[in-house]
Amino acid sequence: MKLTRIYAVVVFLFACFFTHWTEPFFLRETTVAAPAAYVRKEAPMEQKQVLLPVPYLSQLPDYPTGCESVSAVMVLRYYGYDISPKTFIDRYLLCADPPLETANGWTSRDPNQYFLGDPSSPFGWGCFPPVIANAVEAFAPGELTAKSLTGVSPQQLCRDYIDNHIPVLLWATADMKQPEEEKQITIIGTGKKYTWRAPMHCLLLVGYTKETYLLHDPLVNGVTAYDKDEVAQAYESQGKQALAILRK
């Protein structure tokens, strides 16, 4: 009986010693590196794809040369205004006679103040951003303002406006072609000259991908993807003219 008790004590002490210094592998603590904290980083613009949910409108068949007004109305509808291109053009767009060729060259009113010609005619010419800005502010005084973005690169337009859910009117050319003709025109009453490069075209920038800018082209049915370099060249050929319509 005494030997049995001694044996039990020895076994107990040995077990304690063994467990302390040589813990069985299935009881040993396993250290697993904790995953690094997840930090959300904004993807570079070159890797993102953005498309604003702007309703599309065609300028055809009613306004074959009314691309500027139709592009503006798309933005107004995006902001929730119930307005048609007809109402915008008839009530708010200031129009003047188209340029006239005289013995002393081409003359016209200022395209920064008037749409030259009739947007409902295939022989209308067009206008520059201030004309659309004035029409927008006349339509919704105190609610909307229009900001000239002339000189700003397409990439910066995307960063500053598209990424902030604001579409941008952009003056380029039809089908992003290089201008086929150029006229030096004298503004009546001032003697100042401006250059008209055809076929000028106004489109609405609504998004981008890695390789393209996405535009609502009033001459094409729906959103159209244009190569970034082609857009940049066509935009530059028109003096890098752009316009943002903003809520006050």
C-alpha positions, 0 to 999 in steps of 0.5 A: 500500500505504501509503495503504491502511494509513493509510485502515485506521487512520483508519477504525479510529479513527473507529469507536472514536470513534463507538462510544464517543459514539454507541452503536447503539440495539440495544446501548444498555442498557435500564433497567427498573424492578425490581418492588417486593418482594411483601409479603403483607398480611392481607386486612381481615376485611370482605373475607375469607371464612372457613368452619371445617370443623366437622361439622354435627349437627341437633338434630332429631328427637331433641332439639327443645330441645337446641340448646345441647348439640348445638352443643357436641357439634359442637365436640367432634367438630371436636376429634376426640372421638367423642361423641353428643348423647345421651351428652353430654346423658345423662351431663354436662348438669345438668337441672332442672324447667322454669319454673313459673308460680305465684300470685306469678309465674314461678319456676325453678332457675338457668339458669346452673346447670341446663338447664331442662326436658328437651332431648328434649321440645318443652316444654324451655326451655334454659340459659345458657353456664355450664351447657354450660361445666360439661358440657364440662369434666366430659366432658374434665377436664384436656383442655378448658376453656370460656371465657365470651365474654359481651359480646363483639361478633360481629365480635370473636368472628370476629377472636379465635376464628374466624380462629384456627380456634375455633368459638364457641357463640352465643346468639341467636333462632330464625331471628334473629327479635326475641324474641316474648315475655319473662318475668321469672323468680325463681330458687328459693332466692335471690329473684334474677330473670332475663329469659327471652326466647323463642324463644331459640336456640343456634347455632355460629358457624363463619365469615363473609363480607363481609355474613353470619355463617356458622352451624351452625344445629341447626334447619337442615340445614347451614351457614346464612348470616345477615345480620350485622345480624340476627345482631347484633340477635338476639345482643344480645337474649339479652344477648350470650352466647357460649362458646368451647371451648378445648384446654388 
